[in-house]
């Protein structure tokens, strides 16, 4: 790597660190200011425990903040890097030495590709294992959360209901599991049986839910649930466990309305294979496509901004920064609108694939035109 490449890369990385700290820090401060009273609802825990909960909460959520602001951070870092070089007329010196301005943006493009890869790793491999902790509310104490389970489906197409799920003990209280199978009519299911229990405890070793019911005579807790099969002459049968792909860590995520944004592409594909409601299928499809287009859009935002930011006159730098931020903001806003419209009926159709790729189709040609018209 040449000295010039190292110098540009160093300026960009410094700007990236500053932009990351400013944007993510501002996001944390605003959220903390709005929700501080929720953190302190459990004031019987003590000040030290509350501060620890706040620290852990925002450390975990930084993975989501980075995912959401990655594109904007990169553009701000590029503006910081070239703003410094333009201020000291360094680009004029570089051009006078015979180096093209397209050559100067090379290190930033290379680093942006690496950071885009980091974004993909964050979304696919870091956020999904932490999803059960990321859905925690501000006033929840870590490990003591509880959720009401309403109609969660698993790989067997069964529906699981429960009055309460305790995260600390991995226990479903008063669960009911409806066993189903698809019929010849699309979207119509036939209930083949029902499992009732006093509680179901997830066993990490076996990967199954151990069922427990109380004896009607003695009230003693027994190590089995009760299976009622439709059309069976055997009546109610004891069943010791229920095997499912639904784990204790999945339940908090599945209970939250926005849980799909925390799942990996593999998990989204597995959910889509279950073929739930049409709106749910649209959400899954949009999430799968946005999972591909979001890194592309972040990179396109940078490629639109770079040719504008590489200007030689310090007087025009402010204008260049404003134009680049305006284009970046337009791309960001359009992407946000497309995510909203992806699951809505537009022109009598639900088209998640079109809305996911629309920002790419619009801004990618603009990026090519900007690069082609770049004065070197």
Secondary structure, 3 states (H helix, E strand, C coil): CCHHHHHHHHHHHHHHHHHHHHHHHHHHHHHHHHHHHHHHHHHHHCHHHHHHHHHHHHHHHHHHHHHHHHHHHHHHHHHHHHHHHHHCCHHHHHHHCCCCHHHHCHHHHHHHHHHHHHHHHHHHHHCHHHHHHHCCCCCCCCCCCEEEEEEEECCCCCEEEEEEEECCCCEEECCEEEEEEECCCCCCEEEEEEEECCEEEEECCCCEEEEEEECCCCCCEECCEEEEECCCCCCEEEECEEECCCCHHHHHHHHCCCHHHHCCHHHHHHHHCCCCCHHHHHHHHHHHHHHHHHHHHHHHHHHHHHHHHCCCCHHHHHHHHHHHHHHHHHHHHHHHHHHHHCCCCECCECCHHHHHHHHHHHHHHHHHHHHHCCCC
